[in-house]
Amino acid sequence: MSLATRPETRPETLPPDIAAATIDPRVYAEPKRLDETFAWIRANNPLGRAEVEGYDPFLIVSRHADILEVSRNNALFHNGDRSTTLTNREAEALARKLTGGSPHLVRTLVQMDAPDHLKYRALTQAWFMPQNLRRLEARIREIARGFVDRMADLGGECDFVASVALHYPLHVIMEILGVPEADEPRMLRLTQELFGATDPELNRGKTLDLSTEEAVQQIQAVLTDFFVYFDAITQARRAHPTDDVATVIANGQIDAQPISQFEAMSYYVIVATAGHDTTSSSTAGALWALVDNPREFARVKADPGLIPGLVDESIRWTTPVKHFMRTATADTELGGKRIEKGDWLFLSYVSGNRDEAVFEDPFAFRVDRSPNRHLAFGYGAHLCLGQHLAKMEMRILWEELLPRLQSVEFAGEPALSQAVFVGGPKRLPIRYRMT
Ligand code: HEM
């Protein structure tokens, strides 16, 4: 855009309590407070500048249209220049110290920009497309049936998160990655620690008041565990290739050279972690919403044709990935405001998915919402690689579970995890009748 047409107005600063709420993990565990916070931002200062002690200022991109705009302009808004999730100054400095200058402890697709991003994404893209995934349908259905049977065996009461939602997507992605079942508890713990680092119930330190140095070191320790584990898998798949994703990664070539060890490890980390916690959250979020909305439960039970709608709506409803960051690479304009090179943008998918300008009655859970243009998988070059897999897994589980689930109600207080990055239900006690 030419200088002459550049808007003069810079984003205005948000009230300190609102800015603080947007990055407070506890707020993410209280849906009403979270919704009110972002509804205020969308109505009053939709591209507000957040100034929070200890953090570099950042802009909260709260409107659906602005999130789309940023996400599809990958040259103008980079992923890799700074931390891709909100990080305070101390933690970013520590990451740079540990890595010798990079703000990233791993280098996955998420931390890459062109030209590398495309090259690395191309390695596995075809594997995750519907055409290839179709051959997994029967096996995934078998796994789903096993979980539904397990639920029936539990005798009418369980914590749906612990008994089904956590382990079903974990099992699927671990089979896809070639990790044996015996190692799944270890993988689950590692992911929870990585994503749930701010939830006192889920992290290693058992305290919310982690100093940032401790937090970064905790993540570093978790990553080291991952790396050691996957190094053995790489060696095995190079020696004996199979048809799993681990084989594709281990034998991947970038610019006609074998993928480096660090980048291969990072690839496993993103597939292993992004591949289940998110899907677990939206699976549990779906059942939570169905218990809360018996009419929707009755409708989708009566009409299995609504299951794909249930899947999409529960992903919008839960929005398991709460945000990603982008950095402006040049001066530009967004939502009528002037963006300057170096501005750090907080893409709030949580907010975009409740935007009144796009969703009719956004705070209602509707299995027949159509269209459902949610942003939970991001958009543009980084659009979720696993979206078809996630949707397929959820569809199959509901196809298997709903016909057998006669009634369901809460058997205790459900709870959400305290997480500003990836989170969802961490507890969902239910009482039910099954055939
Ligand atoms: C409901 C479940 C899921 C949700 C809500 C979700 C959400 C997201 C989001 C928001 C992004 C980032 C987009 C961006 O930066 O613009 C992403 C990227 C990614 N997701 Fe997912 N995801 C889910 C399931 C999965 C699964 C099952 C996999 C398994 C492979 C997966 C693998 C990835 C990968 C590899 C990326 C990085 C893509 C890139 O940067 O090019 N995700 N996902």
Residues whose N, C-alpha, C, O or C-beta is under 5 A from the ligand:
A	BS01	HEM	L109 V110 R121 I270 V271 A274 G275 T278 T279 S282 I315 P320 V321 F324 L375 A376 F377 G378 Y379 A381 H382 L383 C384 L385 G386 Q387 L389 A390
